[in-house]
Amino acid sequence: MKSNLSNLILNHNATIRQSMKAIQENGVRGVFICEEGELLGIVMDSDIRRAILKNVNLDVSVKTVMKTNPFVISDKLSKIDTVNAIISSGKLLVPVINQNNIVTDYHNLNDILNDFYAIKNESKEKSYCKNKNILVIGGAGYIGSVLISKLVSLNHNVRVLDLLLYGKDNIKHISQERRVEFIRGDCRDQKVIQKALENIEIVIHLGEIVGDPACTINEVFTIDVNYSATQMIVDQCIRLGIEKFIFASSCSVYGQNDNEVNELSHPNPVSLYARCKIESEHAILDHHSNFFSPTVLRLATVHGKSFRQRFDLVINFFAIKAIIEKKIQIFGGKQWRPFISVHDICKGIIDILNSSKSVVRNQIYNLGDSRENYTLNEVGSFIKEIIDDVEIEILSDKNDNRNYKVNFDKIKNDIGFTADYTIKDTIIDFYETYRTEHKFSDYLQSKYYNKFCLT
Ligand SMILES: NC(=O)c1ccc[n+]([C@@H]2O[C@H](COP(=O)([O-])OP(=O)(O)OC[C@H]3O[C@@H](n4cnc5c(N)ncnc54)[C@H](O)[C@@H]3O)[C@@H](O)[C@H]2O)c1
């Protein structure tokens, strides 16, 4: 039900915290800031989330995050022109004003689109998931480059949008595929996104600055890519009536947790990377649209070989270092982590694509397998078991507070997902690849690292 307009109007003396409260209490995406009824500006939940990520004091004036000159609709406009103007603006919340700039009403984009797409999508429910047009943002990355091969083999048409931060060799394997189209571009750019979304039915969003160390290099850039762009992409999907949206979040949102955690546990992020994931999850799931069908997947730490190899992931790094140098160092050792192979991540994403909307819509799933939670000491034991003559040194850990053991029952119960591969399979695979192909002796090269540090 539409909230009362008066609840959405705040005086220009209000604080950011008060506007946040009004947004939460009224289930809307923003509030209007007025002086004696006259519109000064608008504050959206995304403006507040950005302020939170930048550690802005929430008790300062709301004017510090307010957008002036917002998109408005005149109260003289006809109903049909109002609907068309709001849809083409893509604005989530639009004030209606009279000739004196006084707010007299407002419109939610979602309410308008719900009516519009309800008719269009009625017969689509069971048509997943053959020959779909799928956009994979970040498709040239570690997970994306494997995923796009699998999607093509299932006869989907795949468009990849990627900035190619880690080079273009990662997508050489699909360069001749007629079902793959590549756009080199920045997912922060609305025009690029609009082009990338043309004729797309499903979006899989993997395009981010990945890992705690990489995210600290330039925090403003990180917030722009890892939060603001996600919000904008979601808004554009909704505007275009794209139903299915899969977002790669991370189990690192659980941060430091001594008890086993599941999707209902309180997140405890200990890095900007994880905080951006939490805020993006909200941006995606707070939409309450009747047709938009997003699913958030909190990925366990991934391992295994990929077309864009990463060695800044703990299993991959330990395995290759142990194989080549016969010595690894484990910091701490008692901390728990959930692990999953890159093939199983892709399988899980595809399983979500093939699942009924009524099951996975608006859901958060931990993507992994409860059997694959290990302490780093246990990982060390596996390495010793599989690779000959390895020395393991345990050092005290001063930097890394992350410790989380994750329950994956929800995805198993809802869609039957379990992992096919274990971390032992990956260690053996790296060992065999090195022995037979002499690959990865250059494992310290910067191309394998988002930033030289383990995630
Ligand atoms: N690998 C893991 O262990 C793991 C664990 C949990 C979650 N995830 C999530 O899975 C997703 C993919 O991770 P990955 O391991 O493949 O990382 P990756 O760094 O290999 O891939 C990310 C890709 O996104 C692209 N990209 C970055 N910024 C972009 C921008 N502004 N515009 C367009 N493209 C951009 C990069 O060029 C890169 O190809 C990320 O969202 C990550 O947070 C990964």
The ligand as a MOL file (V3000), in Angstrom:
LIG
                    3D

  0  0  0     0  0            999 V3000
M  V30 BEGIN CTAB
M  V30 COUNTS 44 48 0 0 0
M  V30 BEGIN ATOM
M  V30 1 N 36.6820 -16.1000 -6.1750 0
M  V30 2 C 36.1550 -16.2060 -4.9630 0
M  V30 3 O 36.6730 -16.9350 -4.0800 0
M  V30 4 C 34.8840 -15.4860 -4.6210 0
M  V30 5 C 34.3030 -15.7200 -3.3620 0
M  V30 6 C 33.1460 -15.0300 -3.0210 0
M  V30 7 C 32.5520 -14.1580 -3.9210 0
M  V30 8 N 33.1460 -13.9490 -5.1530 0 CHG=1
M  V30 9 C 32.4970 -12.9940 -6.0610 0
M  V30 10 O 32.3960 -13.5530 -7.3630 0
M  V30 11 C 32.5280 -12.5130 -8.3430 0
M  V30 12 C 33.6180 -12.8780 -9.3400 0
M  V30 13 O 34.8550 -13.0750 -8.6450 0
M  V30 14 P 36.1690 -13.5950 -9.3820 0
M  V30 15 O 36.9010 -14.4710 -8.4360 0
M  V30 16 O 35.8200 -14.1330 -10.7290 0 CHG=-1
M  V30 17 O 37.0030 -12.2400 -9.4990 0
M  V30 18 P 37.8750 -11.6090 -10.6880 0
M  V30 19 O 38.5830 -10.4420 -10.1030 0
M  V30 20 O 38.6940 -12.6660 -11.3540 0
M  V30 21 O 36.7680 -11.1210 -11.7250 0
M  V30 22 C 36.1240 -9.8980 -11.6710 0
M  V30 23 C 35.9500 -9.3880 -13.0900 0
M  V30 24 O 35.2140 -8.1670 -13.0320 0
M  V30 25 C 35.8050 -7.2430 -13.9330 0
M  V30 26 N 35.4900 -5.8780 -13.4790 0
M  V30 27 C 35.9440 -5.2420 -12.3660 0
M  V30 28 N 35.4750 -3.9910 -12.3140 0
M  V30 29 C 34.6970 -3.8310 -13.4110 0
M  V30 30 C 33.9420 -2.7390 -13.9200 0
M  V30 31 N 33.8960 -1.5640 -13.2960 0
M  V30 32 N 33.2620 -2.9200 -15.0790 0
M  V30 33 C 33.3010 -4.1180 -15.7420 0
M  V30 34 N 34.0170 -5.1780 -15.3090 0
M  V30 35 C 34.7050 -5.0280 -14.1510 0
M  V30 36 C 37.2960 -7.5570 -13.9100 0
M  V30 37 O 37.9460 -7.0920 -15.0880 0
M  V30 38 C 37.2980 -9.0740 -13.7780 0
M  V30 39 O 37.3500 -9.6890 -15.0510 0
M  V30 40 C 32.8070 -11.2240 -7.5470 0
M  V30 41 O 31.6010 -10.5310 -7.3350 0
M  V30 42 C 33.3330 -11.7530 -6.2230 0
M  V30 43 O 33.1130 -10.8200 -5.1760 0
M  V30 44 C 34.2920 -14.5920 -5.5200 0
M  V30 END ATOM
M  V30 BEGIN BOND
M  V30 1 1 1 2
M  V30 2 2 2 3
M  V30 3 1 2 4
M  V30 4 1 4 5
M  V30 5 2 4 44
M  V30 6 2 5 6
M  V30 7 1 6 7
M  V30 8 2 7 8
M  V30 9 1 8 9
M  V30 10 1 8 44
M  V30 11 1 9 10
M  V30 12 1 9 42
M  V30 13 1 10 11
M  V30 14 1 11 12
M  V30 15 1 11 40
M  V30 16 1 12 13
M  V30 17 1 13 14
M  V30 18 2 14 15
M  V30 19 1 14 16
M  V30 20 1 14 17
M  V30 21 1 17 18
M  V30 22 2 18 19
M  V30 23 1 18 20
M  V30 24 1 18 21
M  V30 25 1 21 22
M  V30 26 1 22 23
M  V30 27 1 23 24
M  V30 28 1 23 38
M  V30 29 1 24 25
M  V30 30 1 25 26
M  V30 31 1 25 36
M  V30 32 1 26 27
M  V30 33 1 26 35
M  V30 34 2 27 28
M  V30 35 1 28 29
M  V30 36 1 29 30
M  V30 37 2 29 35
M  V30 38 1 30 31
M  V30 39 2 30 32
M  V30 40 1 32 33
M  V30 41 2 33 34
M  V30 42 1 34 35
M  V30 43 1 36 37
M  V30 44 1 36 38
M  V30 45 1 38 39
M  V30 46 1 40 41
M  V30 47 1 40 42
M  V30 48 1 42 43
M  V30 END BOND
M  V30 END CTAB
M  END
